[in-house]
Amino acid sequence: MDNLINDFDLFVFDLDDTLIQTEKYHYDAWCSILKKYKGNHFYIDFSSFCSKFHSNKENSIKNYIENELNLNYYDKIIKEKHELYMQNINNNKNEIKWVDSANIFIEEILKNNKKFVIVSNSPKIQVEFFCELFPILKSCSKIYYSEMFIYKKPNPECYLLVIKDFPNDKMIGFEDSITGIDAMTSVGDIDTVFVNSPEYYYYDYIIENYKLKYKIVNYKSIL
C-alpha cells in the first residue's frame, strides 16, 4: 500500500465508524428507544445488533422492527432514535474519536493535492455535526447524505452519484459495514477497502463474498 495515495485521484469515505467512531452512540440510542417500546426487559447485545441493523438487504431495519419486534410505527421510532442519537453525540462530543489514524490519512490526502468525499446514510444534520466537530472534514470536495438519495445503502445509488459527479477520477473507497461494502462493490468502478476488525459480525462473510482491494483494521497500515 506504499503508493496508495499516488495511485488514486479521489478517496471516498463512509462516515460512521469508517472515519469517526460512532457506532456505540447509535447502539445506545437504539437500545433506549426499543426498551421504551418493548419494555425494560428488552436487550440486544452489540454483535446481535450489528447482525440486525447492518445488512446487505434493503429496508432491513424496518423489517426487523416491524416483523420481528412487531412494532408498527417505524417512522415514529426512527424519528425518536435520530433525536436521541443527536442528544447522545452532543452530550459526549468531547469523547468522540477518529477511527485510529483516519485524520492523519486525510491530512496526507490533502497534502498530496488529492480529493476526498464523504458518503453517508446519515441525515444532513448528523453529518454537519461531525464536520463542525472535526473541521478537516470540511476540506472534502463533496458531502453526500441521506436526504440526497431516494434509496439508502445497501442500494448503490449514492456511489453511482459519486461516479457521475467525478467521472474522470480513479477512485478508492472505504467502508466498515456489510451495508456499505455491498453498495460500494456493486458499482464496479470504486476499488474497495474494508475497514473493521475480525470481531465484526459480518467480517468473515465480507472477506469471502466481496471483491476487496484491501482489508484493514485502521489506517495505520496505510500510513
Secondary structure by P-SEA (a helix, b strand, c coil): cccccccccbbbbbccccccccaaaaaaaaaaaaaaaccccccccaaaaaaaacccccaaaaaaaccccccccaaaaaaaaaaaaaaaaaacccccccccaaaaaaaaaaaacbbbbbbccccaaaaaaaaaaccccccccccccccccccccccaaaaaaaaaacccccbbbbbccaaaaaaaaaacccbbbbbccccccaaaaaaaccccccccccccccc
